[in-house]
Amino acid sequence: TETTGGADTTAATTATQTSGGDTTTATTETPTTADANAGVPADAKAFADPGGAYTISVNPAWEEGSVSAPRIWYTDQPKDGFRDNANVLIENLPRTVPIDEYLALSLKNAPTLIKGFTVQSQEKITLANGDEGVRLQYSGSISNSPVFTFLALVTVSDSRAATVTFTAPPARFDTSVKSVEPYLRSID
């Protein structure tokens, strides 16, 4: 068995087996610690919450909005009276909660906050740091706002939940989310 790879590569483990004159070689690739932020765009700028609750990589072109909770970044210029945005919300939980339980409670509560709350898709994902998360796309309106489409990436660690959400009008959501989501997946 031979292992190769450098600090910024994937480790490749190669096993060679010989049986009856035939040689079989199999290579397995395993992400290394250096790949912890695989998929994060190269131009990303690291942001660390001043309270130490989270870190995230943001596009340097995004404009920082609210610096209080939730922290907001505007991901584009205003269009039709709205600025697409990403925000991070941290919730301290009263106890350790599995992500499935947290998500079930959040989905149960969402219609009380979002009028016309409709889940469009939901799937488990692996975040850039290797942690488990959930990717939830939904739509609805807040207060008397028009209907928006939201992408929320949720992760839970012990008794703390982190939700990073991208919001845009439905007409431009599909196009915009493609460039924003890789940054959102860097939540840690």
Sequence and secondary structure as in RCSB ss.txt:
>XXXX:A:sequence
TETTGGADTTAATTATQTSGGDTTTATTETPTTADANAGVPADAKAFADPGGAYTISVNPAWEEGSVSAPRIWYT
DQPKDGFRDNANVLIENLPRTVPIDEYLALSLKNAPTLIKGFTVQSQEKITLANGDEGVRLQYSGSISNSPVFTF
LALVTVSDSRAATVTFTAPPARFDTSVKSVEPYLRSID
>XXXX:A:secstr
 EEE  TTS EEEEEEEEETTEEEEEEEEE  GGGTTTTS TT EEEE TTSS EEEE TTSEE   SSSEEEE 
S  BTTB  EEEEEEEE SS   HHHHHHHHHHHHHHHSEEEEEEEEEEEE TTS EEEEEEEEEESTT   EEE
EEEEEEETTEEEEEEEEE HHHHHHHHHHHHHHHTT  
